[in-house]
Each structure stands twice: as C-alpha cells, then as structure tokens.
C-alpha cells in the first residue's frame, strides 16, 4: 500500500495519473461503463465452483 501511494504521488507530480485498488476499478467503470471487477469476480467464482 505504501509503495502504491508513493507511485501515485510521483505520477501526479509529473502531471500523470495512477490508480490502484478500488480507485482503479472505479476509473475503468467511469471510462467504459463496464464493471470489470464484478465480471472478473464472477468468472473466478465460476472457475472455483467447477473444480
């Protein structure tokens, strides 16, 4: 977590963007309208159940 916060600070300082954790999933959703996290969680759950 500390490394991710440092990277976010560095990218922001260079006028960039850095997303991690829930903010990354929110960014993807805001840009695409697709809840990729929910899709991936469903696929993982289905794969776990089939084993």
C-alpha positions in Angstrom: 0.0 0.0 0.0 2.8 2.4 0.9 4.5 1.8 -2.5 1.3 2.4 -4.4 0.8 5.7 -2.5 4.3 6.7 -3.4 3.8 5.9 -7.0 0.6 7.9 -7.1 2.5 10.9 -5.7 5.2 10.5 -8.2 2.9 10.2 -11.2 0.8 13.1 -10.0 3.9 15.2 -9.6 4.7 14.6 -13.3 1.1 15.5 -14.3 0.2 11.9 -14.7 -2.4 9.6 -13.3 -2.0 6.5 -11.2 -4.9 4.4 -9.9 -4.8 1.4 -7.6 -7.2 -0.7 -5.6 -10.8 0.4 -5.7 -9.9 3.7 -7.4 -8.6 1.7 -10.4 -11.8 -0.3 -10.7 -13.8 2.9 -10.4 -11.7 4.5 -13.1 -12.3 1.6 -15.5 -16.1 1.8 -14.8 -16.3 5.6 -15.3 -14.4 5.4 -18.6 -16.2 2.3 -20.0 -19.4 1.9 -18.1 -18.4 -1.7 -17.6 -18.0 -3.2 -14.1 -14.9 -5.2 -14.9 -14.2 -6.1 -11.3 -17.7 -7.7 -11.0 -17.1 -9.6 -14.3 -13.7 -11.0 -13.1 -15.1 -11.9 -9.7 -17.9 -13.8 -11.4 -15.5 -15.7 -13.7 -13.3 -16.5 -10.8 -16.2 -17.8 -8.7 -17.4 -19.9 -11.6 -14.0 -21.4 -12.2 -13.7 -22.2 -8.5 -17.0 -23.9 -8.4 -16.2 -26.1 -11.4 -13.1 -27.6 -9.8 
